[in-house]
Amino acid sequence: PAGRHVLKICRAEACQSMGGETLADGLRAALGLDWHETTADGRLTLEPVYCLGLCSCAPAAMLDDALYGRLDEATLRDVVAEAGQ
C-alpha cells in the first residue's frame, strides 16, 4: 500500500538534463528505497513520474499535492523531512 505521503520525482528529459537522475539516485540510496516502494514505517512512498509540467524549473518533484522546482540535495531533504510531519 502507498505511504501516508507520496513523493513523485520527475524523470522526464528536462529534469534529467538538470541533474534530476543524480538527485533521485541519491535520495533512493538515502531512503533505502527503489521506485514504487514505501518506507518501513509507512510514512513515504517514492514514485517516478514523467513530467510535472515544471520543465523550466527542473529538476522537479511533487509531495502529495505540493509542487517543488529547482531542486537540489538540500531542498529535496527538506521536502522529505516535511513528509515526516
Phi, psi and omega per residue, in radians:
P1 nan 2.682 3.106
A2 -1.187 2.663 3.109
G3 -1.305 3.095 3.115
R4 -1.090 -0.517 3.090
H5 -2.200 2.553 3.104
V6 -2.108 2.147 3.098
L7 -1.842 2.051 3.130
K8 -1.844 2.159 3.135
I9 -1.847 2.230 -3.139
C10 -1.262 2.328 -3.134
R11 -2.070 0.232 -3.139
A12 -1.277 2.982 -2.988
E13 -1.043 -0.748 -3.117
A14 -1.081 -0.754 3.139
C15 -1.206 -0.679 3.088
Q16 -1.069 -0.720 -3.094
S17 -1.199 -0.303 -3.142
M18 -1.819 0.316 3.050
G19 1.668 0.175 -3.114
G20 -1.093 -0.585 -3.132
E21 -1.133 -0.808 3.119
T22 -1.115 -0.726 3.117
L23 -1.074 -0.797 3.135
A24 -1.137 -0.724 3.117
D25 -1.067 -0.739 3.121
G26 -1.118 -0.709 3.126
L27 -1.174 -0.766 3.116
R28 -1.031 -0.742 3.121
A29 -1.148 -0.753 -3.118
A30 -1.125 -0.668 -3.140
L31 -1.488 -0.280 -3.075
G32 1.217 0.548 -3.114
L33 -2.110 2.749 2.931
D34 -1.973 3.071 3.121
W35 -1.008 2.472 3.097
H36 1.271 0.242 3.118
E37 -1.844 2.798 -3.106
T38 -2.144 2.499 3.102
T39 -1.042 2.687 -3.088
A40 -1.022 -0.540 3.141
D41 -1.464 0.017 3.101
G42 1.310 0.250 -3.061
R43 -1.371 -0.707 -2.945
L44 -2.486 2.325 3.018
T45 -1.957 2.411 -3.115
L46 -1.864 2.127 -3.097
E47 -2.223 2.445 3.003
P48 -1.502 2.523 3.008
V49 -2.307 2.786 -3.063
Y50 -2.094 1.042 2.947
C51 2.125 2.130 3.051
L52 -1.835 0.027 3.138
G53 1.419 0.266 -3.141
L54 -1.975 0.640 -3.044
C55 -0.966 -0.616 -3.137
S56 -1.323 -0.153 3.135
C57 -2.082 0.526 -3.071
A58 -1.201 2.651 -0.107
P59 -1.348 2.692 -3.015
A60 -2.268 2.770 3.092
A61 -2.633 2.926 3.078
M62 -2.418 2.154 3.046
L63 -1.823 2.003 -3.026
D64 0.955 -1.923 -3.130
D65 -1.895 0.061 -3.091
A66 -1.678 2.239 3.130
L67 -1.624 2.526 3.121
Y68 -2.347 2.286 3.112
G69 -2.149 2.959 -3.127
R70 0.918 0.803 -3.100
L71 -1.235 2.565 2.920
D72 -2.348 -3.113 -3.066
E73 -1.037 -0.769 -3.100
A74 -1.127 -0.782 -3.133
T75 -1.138 -0.719 3.134
L76 -1.136 -0.656 3.060
R77 -1.059 -0.735 3.123
D78 -1.113 -0.687 3.119
V79 -1.104 -0.782 3.124
V80 -1.121 -0.712 3.113
A81 -1.084 -0.634 3.101
E82 -1.045 -0.576 3.124
A83 -1.211 -0.309 3.136
G84 -1.455 -0.119 -3.099
Q85 -1.445 nan nan
